Amino acid sequence: MRFFNKPAKPAETKAIPPSAVDGITDEHELAEIAKNSNDRDTRIAAARKITDQTILADVVENSKYPNCYSVSLALRAITDQAILARFGRDCKDNYIRKNAILALTDHKLSQELLLDMAKTCTNDSYRTVAAQALDDKALADQCLADVVRTAESSLYSSEALAAISDPALKAQLQGIVDQKNKDNDAYNREHNSMPLKCPNCGAVVMIVNQFNMNKVYENFDKNDSGLCPSCGHKYR
């Protein structure tokens, strides 16, 4: 994975223990370890020793394990404003993009990049996060309202609605979220339902959402008490 659409370089895995990093001072060598070692603790130990800003940026951009703690460490160690601004404008990883923007000391530039992220980010949750960081609350509410209207997930629409500061706008958009939640519930009933057989009487009821067994629908009791509707046996 490369965050700036750069061609991937062949990665060399270095199977060395974290203690072996102690004697290494060459930051280019440390960067190769931080990017490519197959041992998490070794990557972290290497990343902690790097101070060169360009090399830290290389670790952030080109790690073989882009979502690991060593990348976060490298990102937090970057203070070079030009590098942070580049990450804030161009990085494809939303976590890195957001944190780079928030680390900028140029507040005006930070606000401009947050607004751009709130408007153009492909991840609805990060659009909400970026909007919430805007100083102009009216502008933030506009961005959040757009997330409410356009987010495919009812969860993200609800998240954005809750962040809106204008009560009138929030009330105006509540119906959109209610409808999305209703549509999501209907979709789950049709596509994510599965039978659950009572171990006591054998009655079969349909539950929805395999990832949350407590969210029960169809013939199951409406109070979600976990009781079989036929014999009263407690499922959980």
C-alpha positions in Angstrom: 0.0 0.0 0.0 1.3 3.4 -0.9 -0.3 6.6 0.2 0.8 8.9 -2.6 0.5 6.5 -5.6 4.2 5.9 -5.7 5.5 2.6 -7.2 6.1 0.1 -4.5 9.7 -0.9 -3.8 10.7 -4.5 -3.1 10.5 -4.9 0.7 13.2 -6.8 2.5 12.0 -8.5 5.7 14.6 -8.2 8.5 13.9 -10.9 11.1 15.8 -9.4 14.0 14.8 -8.9 17.6 14.0 -5.4 19.0 17.2 -5.5 21.1 19.3 -5.6 17.9 18.1 -2.1 17.0 19.9 -0.6 20.0 23.3 -0.7 18.3 22.1 0.8 15.0 22.6 4.5 14.4 22.2 4.8 10.7 18.7 6.2 10.2 18.3 4.8 6.7 18.9 1.4 8.0 16.5 2.0 10.9 13.9 3.2 8.4 14.2 -0.1 6.4 13.6 -2.0 9.7 10.7 0.3 10.7 9.1 -0.2 7.4 9.7 -3.9 6.6 10.5 -5.9 9.7 7.9 -8.7 10.3 8.2 -8.1 14.1 6.0 -5.4 15.5 8.2 -4.5 18.4 11.2 -4.3 16.2 9.5 -1.9 13.9 8.5 0.3 16.9 12.0 0.2 18.4 13.4 1.4 15.1 10.9 4.1 14.5 11.5 5.5 18.0 15.2 6.2 17.1 14.6 8.1 13.9 14.7 11.9 14.0 15.4 12.9 10.4 12.2 14.4 9.1 12.6 13.1 5.5 13.3 9.6 6.7 10.3 9.7 9.1 8.2 10.7 6.1 9.5 7.7 4.2 8.5 5.4 7.0 5.0 6.9 7.0 4.6 6.7 3.3 6.2 3.4 2.5 5.7 1.1 5.4 4.9 -2.5 4.5 2.5 -2.4 7.5 0.7 1.0 7.0 -1.7 0.7 9.9 0.8 -0.2 12.6 1.9 1.7 15.6 5.4 2.3 14.2 3.8 4.4 11.4 1.8 6.4 14.0 5.1 7.0 16.0 6.8 8.2 12.9 4.0 10.5 12.0 3.9 12.1 15.5 7.6 12.8 15.3 7.2 14.8 12.2 7.3 18.6 12.8 8.4 19.7 9.3 5.5 21.8 8.2 6.1 21.3 4.5 5.9 17.5 4.9 2.8 17.8 7.1 1.1 20.1 4.6 1.9 17.6 1.8 0.4 14.8 3.8 -2.7 16.9 4.6 -3.2 17.6 0.9 -2.3 14.4 -0.9 -2.2 11.4 1.5 -4.7 8.7 0.6 -4.8 7.4 4.2 -7.4 9.3 6.1 -5.9 8.8 9.5 -2.5 10.2 8.4 -4.1 13.0 6.5 -6.2 14.1 9.4 -3.4 14.0 12.0 -1.0 15.7 9.7 -3.5 18.6 9.2 -4.1 18.9 12.9 -0.3 19.0 13.5 0.1 22.1 11.3 1.1 25.3 13.1 -0.4 27.4 10.3 -3.9 27.5 11.6 -5.4 29.1 8.5 -3.9 26.4 6.3 -5.0 23.7 8.7 -8.6 25.1 8.5 -8.4 25.1 4.7 -7.3 21.5 4.5 -9.9 20.4 7.1 -12.6 22.0 5.0 -11.3 20.3 1.9 -11.3 17.0 3.8 -14.8 17.6 5.1 -16.0 18.2 1.5 -14.0 15.7 -0.5 -13.0 12.8 1.7 -14.4 9.4 0.5 -14.8 8.2 4.1 -18.0 9.6 5.6 -16.8 9.2 9.2 -13.6 11.2 8.5 -15.7 13.8 6.7 -17.5 14.2 10.0 -14.3 14.3 12.0 -12.9 17.0 9.8 -16.0 19.1 9.9 -16.1 19.0 13.7 -12.6 20.5 13.8 -13.6 23.6 11.8 -13.8 26.9 13.7 -16.7 28.2 11.7 -19.6 26.2 13.2 -22.0 27.4 10.5 -19.7 26.0 7.8 -19.2 22.9 9.9 -22.9 22.3 10.1 -23.2 22.7 6.3 -20.6 20.0 5.8 -22.2 17.7 8.4 -25.6 18.2 6.8 -24.1 17.0 3.5 -22.8 13.9 5.3 -26.3 13.3 6.7 -27.8 13.6 3.3 -25.3 11.6 1.2 -23.7 9.0 3.5 -24.7 5.5 2.4 -24.5 4.2 6.0 -27.3 5.2 8.4 -24.6 5.0 11.2 -22.5 7.7 9.6 -25.6 9.9 8.9 -26.6 9.5 12.6 -23.0 10.4 13.6 -23.0 13.5 11.5 -26.5 14.6 12.7 -25.4 14.3 16.4 -22.5 16.6 15.7 -24.6 19.4 14.2 -24.8 22.4 16.5 -27.8 24.2 15.0 -30.9 22.7 16.7 -33.2 23.9 13.8 -31.0 22.3 11.2 -30.7 19.1 13.3 -34.5 18.9 13.5 -34.9 19.5 9.8 -32.6 16.6 9.0 -33.9 14.2 11.6 -36.4 12.7 9.1 -33.6 11.7 6.7 -31.8 9.8 9.4 -35.0 8.2 10.6 -35.8 7.0 7.1 -32.2 5.7 6.6 -32.5 3.7 9.9 -35.8 2.3 8.7 -34.4 1.3 5.3 -31.3 -0.2 7.0 -33.6 -2.2 9.4 -35.6 -3.5 6.4 -32.4 -4.5 4.6 -31.2 -6.4 7.6 -34.5 -8.2 7.9 -34.2 -9.3 4.3 -30.5 -10.0 3.9 -29.0 -10.5 7.3 -31.5 -12.7 9.1 -30.8 -16.2 10.3 -32.8 -18.9 12.2 -32.3 -19.5 15.9 -33.7 -22.7 17.3 -34.8 -22.9 20.9 -32.9 -25.6 22.6 -35.9 -26.3 24.9 -38.9 -26.6 22.6 -37.4 -26.5 19.2 -39.3 -23.5 18.0 -37.4 -21.5 15.3 -37.3 -17.7 15.3 -35.5 -15.4 12.9 -32.9 -13.0 14.3 -31.3 -10.2 12.3 -27.7 -9.2 12.1 -25.3 -12.1 12.6 -22.8 -9.6 14.2 -25.1 -8.6 17.0 -27.0 -11.6 18.3 -28.8 -9.3 20.8 -30.6 -7.4 18.1 -33.6 -9.7 17.6 -36.6 -9.3 15.3 -39.4 -11.2 13.6 -41.1 -13.7 16.1 -38.8 -12.9 18.9 -40.2 -11.0 21.9 -40.3 -7.2 21.3 -38.8 -6.4 24.6 -35.6 -8.2 23.6 -35.6 -10.1 26.9 -34.0 -13.2 25.3 -37.0 -15.4 25.9 -38.4 -17.9 23.4 -41.9 -16.7 22.3 -43.2 -20.3 22.3 -42.1 -21.7 25.7 -40.4 -18.8 27.5 -37.0 -20.4 27.6 -34.2 -17.8 28.1 -31.8 -17.9 25.2 -29.1 -15.8 26.9 
